[in-house]
């Protein structure tokens, strides 16, 4: 799967379905017109932060931008998923189960290399994240709260505020993430 092309097609489809010009889409998302045009053409590989800005601006789920799957049953092989990367490749996000209207959540497998971190912008009002750490040590900041988690620990927090993820250990941290789009 060519993730760049999938992302570009999905973003263009959402914009066109809403009858937005690139200028109007840029105002709504906070992403420049030229960047949106390059993403829609599949010419650039957008960062996770840029994709979150677009998702939040369009008020859609993150996976609606990266999803290229259909059907009632879905098997995802780990080696078939292209990660989205940030922090010089130290933060890798592997999209798994996409958001659907009949299911108000989406899931990801997150891999954070030693010293890697990501600061995330607030999601839509009422959004919660559910994390479980399977390996390593991470620090999660949610608003003013700070949580230190190790393998086996789980956390739920409101994600409609600034939040961040940081690997505080010496090895790779593996996290399962579920984002729930609740009703405010």
C-alpha positions as CSV (number, residue, x, y, z in Angstrom):
1,X,0.0,0.0,0.0
2,X,1.4,3.4,-1.0
3,X,0.4,5.3,2.2
4,X,1.3,8.7,0.7
5,X,-1.2,8.2,-2.2
6,X,-3.9,6.9,0.2
7,X,-3.5,9.9,2.4
8,X,-3.6,12.3,-0.5
9,X,-6.7,10.7,-2.0
10,X,-8.5,10.7,1.3
11,X,-7.7,14.3,2.1
12,X,-8.8,15.4,-1.4
13,X,-12.0,13.4,-1.2
14,X,-12.9,15.0,2.1
15,X,-12.2,18.5,0.9
16,X,-14.1,18.0,-2.4
17,X,-17.1,16.3,-0.6
18,X,-17.3,19.4,1.6
19,X,-17.0,21.6,-1.5
20,X,-14.0,23.5,-0.1
21,X,-11.3,25.2,-2.1
22,X,-7.7,24.7,-1.1
23,X,-7.7,28.2,0.4
24,X,-10.8,27.4,2.5
25,X,-9.3,24.1,3.5
26,X,-6.1,25.8,4.5
27,X,-8.0,28.3,6.8
28,X,-10.0,25.4,8.3
29,X,-7.0,23.2,9.0
30,X,-4.2,25.6,9.7
31,X,-2.1,23.8,7.0
32,X,-0.9,25.9,4.1
33,X,-2.6,25.8,0.7
34,X,0.7,24.6,-1.0
35,X,1.3,21.9,1.6
36,X,-2.3,20.6,1.2
37,X,-1.9,20.6,-2.6
38,X,1.3,18.6,-2.3
39,X,-0.3,16.1,0.1
40,X,-3.3,15.7,-2.1
41,X,-1.1,15.0,-5.1
42,X,0.9,12.4,-3.1
43,X,4.1,14.5,-3.6
44,X,5.0,14.7,0.1
45,X,4.9,12.5,3.1
46,X,3.1,14.6,5.8
47,X,4.1,14.4,9.4
48,X,1.8,13.0,12.1
49,X,1.4,16.5,13.4
50,X,0.3,17.9,10.1
51,X,-2.2,15.0,9.7
52,X,-3.6,15.7,13.1
53,X,-4.1,19.4,12.2
54,X,-6.0,18.3,9.1
55,X,-8.1,15.7,10.9
56,X,-9.0,18.2,13.7
57,X,-9.7,21.0,11.2
58,X,-12.0,18.8,9.1
59,X,-13.4,17.2,12.3
60,X,-12.7,13.7,11.2
61,X,-10.8,10.8,12.7
62,X,-7.1,10.5,12.1
63,X,-7.5,7.0,10.5
64,X,-10.0,8.4,8.0
65,X,-7.0,10.1,6.4
66,X,-4.8,6.9,6.3
67,X,-7.4,4.1,5.8
68,X,-7.3,2.1,2.7
69,X,-9.3,-0.9,3.9
70,X,-12.9,-2.1,3.5
71,X,-15.1,-5.1,4.4
72,X,-16.6,-6.7,7.5
73,X,-13.5,-8.7,8.6
74,X,-10.1,-7.2,8.6
75,X,-6.8,-8.9,9.3
76,X,-3.8,-6.6,9.5
77,X,-0.3,-8.2,9.2
78,X,2.3,-6.2,11.1
79,X,4.7,-6.1,8.1
80,X,1.9,-4.7,5.8
81,X,1.5,-1.5,7.7
82,X,3.6,1.5,6.8
83,X,4.4,3.6,9.9
84,X,3.9,7.3,10.1
85,X,7.0,8.8,11.7
86,X,7.9,11.9,13.7
87,X,10.9,12.9,15.9
88,X,13.5,11.9,13.3
89,X,12.0,8.4,13.0
90,X,12.0,7.8,16.8
91,X,8.2,8.0,17.0
92,X,6.4,5.5,14.7
93,X,2.7,5.2,14.5
94,X,1.2,2.1,12.9
95,X,-2.5,2.6,12.1
96,X,-4.6,-0.5,12.8
97,X,-8.3,-0.3,13.0
98,X,-9.9,2.8,11.4
99,X,-12.7,4.9,12.8
100,X,-16.2,4.2,11.4
101,X,-19.5,5.9,12.1
102,X,-20.9,2.8,13.8
103,X,-17.7,2.5,15.9
104,X,-16.5,5.6,17.6
105,X,-12.9,4.6,18.0
106,X,-9.7,3.9,16.2
107,X,-6.5,2.0,17.2
108,X,-2.8,2.2,16.7
109,X,0.4,0.4,17.5
110,X,3.0,3.0,18.7
111,X,6.8,2.4,18.8
112,X,8.9,5.0,20.4
113,X,12.7,4.7,20.2
114,X,15.0,5.6,23.2
115,X,14.8,9.4,23.6
116,X,11.9,9.7,21.2
117,X,8.9,11.9,22.0
118,X,5.9,13.5,20.4
119,X,3.8,16.5,21.5
120,X,0.2,16.2,20.3
121,X,-2.4,18.9,19.8
122,X,-5.8,18.5,21.4
123,X,-8.3,16.3,19.6
124,X,-12.0,17.1,19.2
125,X,-14.0,17.8,22.4
126,X,-14.8,14.7,24.4
127,X,-12.0,12.5,22.9
128,X,-10.3,10.1,25.2
129,X,-7.1,8.0,24.7
130,X,-6.6,4.5,26.2
131,X,-3.0,3.3,26.3
132,X,-1.3,0.1,27.3
133,X,2.5,-0.2,27.5
134,X,3.7,-3.6,26.4
135,X,7.5,-2.8,26.5
136,X,9.7,0.0,27.8
137,X,9.0,3.0,29.9
138,X,7.0,6.1,28.8
139,X,6.0,9.4,30.3
140,X,2.6,10.7,29.2
141,X,1.6,14.3,29.8
142,X,-2.1,15.2,29.6
143,X,-2.7,18.8,30.3
144,X,-1.1,19.5,33.7
145,X,-0.9,15.8,34.7
146,X,2.2,13.6,34.2
147,X,2.1,9.8,34.2
148,X,5.1,7.4,34.3
149,X,4.2,4.0,32.8
150,X,6.1,0.8,32.5
151,X,5.3,-2.5,30.7
152,X,1.9,-3.8,31.8
153,X,0.6,-0.3,32.8
154,X,-2.5,1.2,31.2
155,X,-3.8,4.8,31.2
156,X,-7.0,6.6,30.1
157,X,-6.9,10.3,29.7
158,X,-8.8,13.2,28.1
159,X,-7.2,13.9,24.7
160,X,-9.0,17.1,24.0
161,X,-6.1,18.9,25.6
162,X,-2.4,19.2,24.9
163,X,-0.7,15.9,25.5
164,X,2.6,14.2,24.8
165,X,4.4,10.8,24.8
166,X,8.0,10.4,25.7
167,X,10.2,7.3,26.0
168,X,12.1,7.7,29.2
169,X,13.9,4.3,29.1
170,X,16.9,2.9,27.3
171,X,15.0,0.5,25.0
172,X,12.2,0.8,22.5
173,X,8.7,1.4,24.0
174,X,5.7,-0.4,22.5
175,X,2.2,1.0,23.2
176,X,-1.2,0.0,22.1
177,X,-3.4,3.1,21.6
178,X,-7.2,3.4,21.3
179,X,-8.7,6.8,20.6
180,X,-12.4,7.1,21.5
181,X,-14.4,9.9,20.0
182,X,-17.0,10.4,22.7
183,X,-19.8,12.9,22.8
184,X,-19.2,16.1,24.7
